[in-house]
């Protein structure tokens, strides 16, 4: 049978000929006739009351997967088969009434099942216990009103016969529904595999042997021997085979008891009907012992199978460890990811597999968890592979607690390989840095562009104001550059700008300095921690470096070589003024240099300040000047200005 249901016919995916036979009402009648004949055979030994009435259970389970629209004809054929078999043994109205009652019982069972369970649950997921509970209610509802009337006429001991009748129906329904339910869900398959067949046959033969040993004699009350035998079958081959063995044992126990053999026959002063009642009670107790144990074991096996399926086929490494980091379990994914077998990693402390630089973060995490941290943590680290390398891993780590004491009992971790993600993130960061460099670099000269300079100026201005340190700015312009371009062409002009930029980079080398191309033939150099004298010396070195290039300039006049005009400004930033004031001061100094003949350096003059401000700011500039600020060539000199230059 298929394991799923997909249509109104409950996915009976069989050959068309087999499907047609299964849906035929005549086949239902034949099945019912055989089941009734077997059940009636039992009843001939116990005053027409069968200890195990299997017919109703067989009919119910046979008709359960059939379409509802065909139920009427099937019930008619079942009723005819029931009456026909009954007439072979007792041609009376009693047979007619009991046959009608059996048919009504099957019909009501089908009605309640179709009403309260959907298609998929009907076929595959109703447990035998649910079938039994529903059957008991329906059987009692049917039998209690009519059984005393019928049986009192047919059998004077009706007070004993009614429980026999009810228990026989319920017991037969329980056995049949359990067996069919397990068969539909293929629960028998593992026990009857070729590799397990010898053990399965030994279990069946063992139960048969014990059943004969217990019920073939009438000397010793050794009913208890069957209990450990069936429990052994439950643990070795599962609940399905145990129920099959129970059914075999129940049939043998019924046959022997009805023939006056077995421990139940030892009960004194009992009629046949009372013996049947004791037999049915014994079988109910046996089922109530075996079935719950089997269900619990079956559920545990399913959970273990599901757990193994998840852990064995998961791409992540599932591990469990003590609070000290000693692994107690590791899933097989460890071999696929890191190369270690689960047995190898459970013999060493978890920290031994981590990169030495990542060990402290694990030690800190374990310490927090031992101290009571219960929230899960995600940690990224490098793990040793068996081949000797490292893989980047990410673990989701959480603490589980002892169910009795409530104290932290261990750690559960789910780890996965993120090496590809880390590599992709590294490439993304490299690309981002490259884009940042492109966005902040002048493509012609390789210096910082105007945007990068503006950001650096804002940043250094805030730092200088916070730390009360000087900030200097050089603004440079290539003399007669337009004429140079017109005379020698743009390629020569571009090369000249590149050579000036190299000179600027050679001179302005401190990490905090920012040489930049300001626009066209203009360059700037931002010099933190630098006062006016030091800034002028830097400007002079830049002019000397450019002069050393000895680049001929057709329009330079008497000088004949390429030259720069430089404006210098230095300031102690203070509240109420902005970086634009420093730029404006340097720009005016540059304009003054050009106005005074070019190829020269001009320093912006300081404005007048209040006398009370001069000692304070002079002392602060001395105390807060960073060590190694080599551009400050004259530490004792008065700063160029403490307010923006105007």
Secondary structure, 3 states (H helix, E strand, C coil): CCCCCCCCCCCCCCCHHHHHHHCCHHHHHHHHHHHHHHHHHHHCCCCCCCCCCCHHHHHHHHHCCCCHHHHHHHHHHHHHHHHHHHHHHCCCHHHHHHHHHHHHHHHHHHHHHHHHCCHHHHHHHCCHHHHHHHHHHHHHHHHHHHHHHHHHHHCCCHHHHHHHHHHHHHHHHHHHHHHHHHHHCCCCHHHHCHHHHHHHHHHHHHHHHHHHHHHCCCCCCCCCHHHHHHHHHHHHHCHHHHHHHHHHHHHHHHHHHHCCCCHHHHCCCCCHHHHHHHHHHHHHHHHHHHHHHHHHHHHHHHHHHHHHHHHHHCCCEEEEECCCCEEEEECCHHHHHHCCCHHHHCCCEHHHHECHHHHHHHHHHHHHHHCCCCCCEEEEEEEECCCCCEEEEEEEEEEEECCCCCCEEEEEEEEEECHHHHHHHHHHHHHHHHHHHHHHECCCCCCECHHHHHHHHHHHHHHHHHHCCEEEEEEEEECCHHHHHHHHCHHHHHHHHHHHHHHHHHHCCCCCCEEEEEECCEEEEEEECCCHHHHHHHHHHHHHHHHHHCCECCCCCCCCECCEEEEEEEEECCCCCCHHHHHHHHHHHHHHHHHCCCCCEEECCCCCCCHHHHHHHHHHHHHHCCCCCCCCCCCCCCCCCCCCCC
